[in-house]
Structure formats: structure tokens, C-alpha cells
Amino acid sequence: MKRRTFLKTTSAGLFAGMLMPQKISALPVPLSRNIGLQLYSLRNEIKEDLEGSLKKIADIGYYNLEAAGYSNGKFYGLEPATFKDLVQNFGMKVISSHLTFEGDEVQTVLKAHKEAGIKYLVWPGLDKKQWNSPEKYKELAEKFNTAGEFCKENDLQFGFHNHDFEFYPLEGEIPYDILLEYTNPDLVFMQIDLYWITYAGHDPLKYFEKYPGRFKLWHVKDMKAGDEKEMTEVGSGIIDYKTIFENSARAGMKEFFVEQDVIKTNAFDSIKTSFDYLDNILS
């Protein structure tokens, strides 16, 4: 896939629509100081008061952030450098961003993320109605490779975030496996959402074994017992995060972010519960 083709095909619609707490001793260095938060968890609170929300996040102890508010060259309505400074004023940094973009937006996207000091660009999801055959996933992998090449040339990194449906067979093939097989590891990483892979009935440890080093970023959220598989705070559910983190080196994990799409309690209490659990098992 050449650059010119990428720019044309993306404009035609490719990019449209786009787990008893115990201490872990196997890890070489403590990860607790790098506990991250995906800001989508607090989207409503941030909409009302960005600066106040960032202060509360920092007071809990979070250090790394992942944005979910990029649009038209700005982050949450702020110029990239302004957003970077605001976050840094609270002792945190934004290192990753969820976004979708069309081919003609590439240069603006790359420039804005470099100015904001953001290293990782993550494609947040797909429309399962659009991506409904193995061949389409193979085409998607090729175009992700091209996006990854653009990012690499600008000292950025490109990755893909899963949900559950990428793990359900299509014509006898697992779409997520297709993406892993057909994307270039030097250009495209996976941000594995450990809730959604578990929701789909797959074992992340088996993926770490089969595709070592591919899962550079993680989304960390938990699942309640029961048929409804509701999201819950990390440490409050059935996902064995102690064992998963013990396998972080095999996975290739560099950073991880607490994310909870649905919060039924006070949002700041919720993210504190997850932070406290992770701080306990990772220290």
C-alpha cells in the first residue's frame, strides 16, 4: 500500500466510523508509579470541568494518561501545547491518544500529537458491520501498516484497540488473529483490552504466548461474575490481574491504562478503587 493509495482510500471511507490482592514479586521493577488512566472513563466529568478533573485524577496518584478527546488539531478544545502544559502542571503526562483519522488529516494529526508530547496513537475500534469478512481484515491490516509507517517516520507509534467481536470467527478465521498475522510488528502494536478479550471467551495469556511482544499497551478493567459480564472496578471482579501482570514482559507491555466504559458509582471513587488495587499488587 503506497502513500498515495493510503491517502485516497482512507478518504473514501477506510477510517470513517470508525482482569485476594497479593504483591507481585516477579516483576523486575514496580509498575505502580506508572498506573495510567484512559480519560474516556471520566468523559462526562471532563466535559464539565477539565482542569478540576485532572486535579482529582492526579490527587489519586495517576501519572500516565491516555486521551480520548482529539479533534481538528486540538485536545479537549485546547491547543496541543496548552493541553500538554495543563496536564504537566498536575504532575502527569499524556502518552497515548485514541483517535480516528482520514487520509487527508494525517499531517495535522501527526503534528498535533508531537506538539502534545504524545507517543502512541491508537485506533479505538471498528464498525463490525463494515468489517465483516476475513478479506476486509486483511485489507485493514495493510492500511494499518501504512498508518504505522507514517507514525514511525515521525517518531510516533500506531496501534489498534480491540473490543469483543474481533475474537468471534468469520468464515472460520479469528479477525484479531488476522490483524496480528498481517500487520508488521515494527509498524503496528496492539492495545489489548483485557476485559473485552475475556468477555469474548479467550485467554490473554495464550495470546501472549503465541504473539510475544505484540501487546505494547493494555486496557485494564474488570468483569463481574455472572452471565451479564458487567464491567467493574479492577480487583472487584473475576479477571486474574495478578497472573496477567506477571506475564507482562512476555506480552511486551510498556504502558497500561485503567478504563471503565460504564461506571455506576461516583466516577472518581471508581477510578480510585482501581488505582488502589493496582498500586497494592504492583508495588
C-alpha positions in Angstrom: 0.0 0.0 0.0 1.7 3.2 -1.2 1.3 6.6 0.5 -0.8 7.9 -2.4 -3.2 5.0 -2.2 -3.5 5.3 1.6 -4.5 8.9 1.3 -7.1 8.2 -1.4 -8.6 5.1 0.2 -8.9 6.5 3.7 -10.8 9.5 2.4 -13.1 7.0 0.6 -14.1 5.5 4.0 -11.5 3.3 5.5 -11.2 5.5 8.6 -14.7 6.6 8.7 -16.8 5.5 11.6 -14.7 4.5 12.9 -8.7 -8.6 35.0 -7.3 -11.9 47.2 -4.9 -8.8 46.4 -1.3 -10.1 46.6 2.1 -8.5 46.0 3.7 -9.3 42.7 7.4 -10.2 43.1 8.1 -11.5 39.6 8.2 -8.0 38.1 11.7 -6.5 37.6 10.6 -3.0 38.6 7.5 -1.6 40.3 4.8 -0.6 37.9 2.7 1.2 40.4 4.3 4.5 39.6 3.1 4.2 36.0 -0.5 3.4 36.6 -2.4 5.1 33.8 -5.9 6.3 33.1 -7.9 6.4 29.9 -9.7 9.7 30.2 -12.8 8.3 28.4 -13.7 6.8 31.8 -14.4 10.4 33.0 -15.8 11.8 29.8 -18.8 13.4 31.5 -16.8 14.9 34.3 -14.1 16.2 32.0 -16.8 17.8 29.8 -18.0 19.8 32.8 -14.6 20.6 34.3 -11.4 19.5 32.6 -9.0 21.2 35.0 -10.8 20.1 38.1 -11.0 16.6 36.8 -7.3 16.5 36.1 -6.5 17.7 39.6 -8.6 14.9 41.1 -7.0 12.3 38.9 -3.5 13.5 40.0 -4.5 13.5 43.6 -5.5 9.8 43.4 -2.0 9.1 42.1 -2.3 8.5 38.4 0.7 9.5 36.4 0.1 8.5 32.8 -2.9 9.5 30.8 -4.5 8.4 27.6 -6.6 11.0 25.8 -9.9 10.4 24.1 -10.6 14.0 23.1 -8.7 14.8 19.9 -10.5 16.7 17.2 -9.3 19.0 14.4 -5.8 19.6 15.8 -6.9 20.1 19.4 -7.3 18.1 22.6 -10.4 18.7 24.5 -10.7 22.0 22.7 -7.2 23.1 23.7 -4.1 23.7 21.5 -1.7 20.7 21.8 1.0 22.6 23.8 -1.6 24.2 26.1 -3.1 20.8 26.8 0.3 19.3 27.5 1.2 22.1 29.9 -2.1 21.8 31.7 -1.6 18.1 32.3 2.1 18.6 33.3 1.0 21.3 35.8 -0.6 18.4 37.8 2.5 16.2 37.6 1.1 13.9 34.9 1.8 13.3 31.2 -0.3 12.2 28.3 1.4 9.4 26.4 -1.3 7.9 24.3 -4.3 9.1 22.4 -7.4 7.4 21.0 -8.5 8.8 17.7 -9.7 8.1 14.2 -8.5 10.0 11.1 -9.0 10.2 7.4 -6.1 10.2 4.9 -6.1 14.0 4.3 -5.9 14.6 8.1 -2.6 12.7 8.6 -0.2 15.6 8.7 -2.4 17.6 11.1 -2.8 14.6 13.4 0.9 13.8 13.5 1.8 17.5 14.1 -0.7 17.9 16.9 0.3 14.7 18.7 4.0 15.6 18.5 3.3 19.0 19.9 1.3 17.5 22.8 4.2 15.1 23.6 2.1 12.0 22.8 3.9 8.9 21.7 1.2 6.4 21.0 -1.7 6.8 18.5 -4.4 4.2 19.0 -7.2 3.3 16.6 -10.0 2.8 19.1 -12.4 0.4 17.4 -14.2 -0.7 14.3 -17.7 -0.9 13.0 -18.4 -4.7 13.0 -21.0 -4.2 10.2 -18.3 -2.8 7.9 -15.6 -5.2 8.8 -17.4 -8.5 8.2 -15.1 -10.8 6.3 -11.5 -12.1 6.5 -10.5 -10.3 3.3 -11.6 -7.0 4.7 -9.5 -7.5 7.8 -6.5 -8.3 5.6 -7.1 -5.1 3.7 -7.4 -3.3 7.1 -4.1 -4.8 8.2 -2.4 -3.5 5.1 -3.7 0.0 5.7 -2.8 -0.1 9.4 0.7 -0.9 8.2 0.7 2.3 6.1 -0.6 4.4 9.0 2.1 2.8 11.2 4.8 3.8 8.6 3.6 7.4 8.7 3.8 7.4 12.5 7.2 5.7 12.7 8.7 8.2 10.3 7.5 10.9 12.8 8.9 9.2 15.9 5.4 8.1 16.9 3.8 4.6 17.2 0.5 3.3 15.8 -1.7 0.7 17.5 -5.1 -0.9 17.5 -7.5 -1.3 20.4 -9.9 -4.3 20.4 -13.4 -5.0 21.6 -15.0 -8.4 21.7 -16.3 -9.1 18.2 -12.8 -9.3 16.7 -12.5 -12.6 18.6 -15.6 -14.2 17.1 -14.9 -16.4 14.0 -15.7 -15.1 10.5 -15.7 -17.8 7.9 -13.6 -20.0 10.2 -11.0 -17.3 11.0 -10.5 -15.0 14.0 -10.3 -11.4 12.8 -7.9 -10.4 15.7 -5.6 -13.2 14.6 -5.7 -11.9 11.0 -4.7 -8.4 12.2 -1.8 -9.9 14.2 -0.6 -12.0 11.3 -0.9 -9.4 8.6 0.3 -6.3 10.4 4.0 -5.6 10.6 5.2 -5.7 14.3 7.6 -2.9 13.6 4.8 -0.7 12.5 1.6 -1.7 14.4 1.2 -2.7 18.0 -1.8 -4.0 19.8 -3.5 -2.3 22.7 -5.2 -5.3 24.2 -8.4 -4.6 26.2 -8.2 -7.3 28.8 -11.9 -7.1 29.6 -13.1 -7.5 26.1 -10.9 -10.4 25.2 -12.1 -12.1 28.4 -15.7 -11.2 27.5 -15.3 -13.0 24.2 -14.1 -16.1 26.0 -10.4 -16.0 25.1 -7.4 -16.2 27.3 -5.0 -13.3 27.0 -2.1 -15.4 28.3 -2.5 -17.7 25.3 -2.1 -14.7 23.0 0.9 -13.5 24.9 2.4 -17.0 24.3 1.6 -17.1 20.6 2.4 -13.5 19.8 5.0 -12.4 22.3 5.9 -8.7 22.3 2.9 -7.5 20.3 0.8 -6.1 23.2 2.6 -2.9 24.0 -0.4 -1.1 25.6 -3.1 -2.6 27.9 -6.6 -1.5 28.9 -7.3 -2.7 32.4 -10.8 -3.2 33.7 -12.6 -6.0 35.5 -15.7 -8.2 35.0 -18.4 -9.2 37.5 -19.3 -12.8 37.8 -22.5 -13.8 36.1 -24.0 -14.1 32.6 -24.2 -10.3 32.1 -20.4 -9.9 32.4 -20.8 -6.3 33.7 -17.8 -4.1 33.9 -16.5 -3.3 37.4 -13.5 -1.7 39.2 -10.2 -3.5 38.9 -9.9 -6.0 41.7 -13.6 -6.3 42.2 -14.2 -8.9 39.5 -13.1 -12.3 38.2 -10.2 -11.4 35.9 -6.9 -12.6 37.4 -4.8 -9.5 37.0 -2.0 -10.8 39.3 -1.2 -13.6 36.9 -1.7 -11.3 33.8 0.8 -8.7 35.1 3.3 -11.5 35.9 3.3 -12.2 32.2 3.7 -8.5 31.1 7.2 -9.0 29.9 6.2 -11.8 27.5 3.3 -9.6 26.3 5.7 -6.8 25.5 3.7 -4.4 27.7 5.1 -0.9 28.0 2.2 1.0 29.5 -1.3 0.3 30.8 -4.4 2.3 31.5 -7.4 1.8 33.7 -10.5 2.2 31.7 -14.1 1.6 32.6 -16.6 2.4 30.0 -19.6 2.2 32.3 -19.4 3.5 35.9 -22.4 3.2 38.2 -20.9 4.8 41.2 -19.1 8.1 41.7 -16.6 8.2 38.9 -13.7 9.4 41.0 -14.4 6.8 43.7 -14.4 4.2 41.0 -11.1 5.1 39.4 -9.6 5.3 42.9 -10.7 1.8 43.7 -9.0 0.5 40.6 -5.9 2.5 41.3 -5.6 1.3 44.9 -5.9 -2.3 43.9 -3.2 -2.0 41.2 -1.0 0.0 43.5 -1.2 -2.8 46.0 -0.4 -5.7 43.7 2.2 -3.9 41.6 4.3 -2.2 44.3 
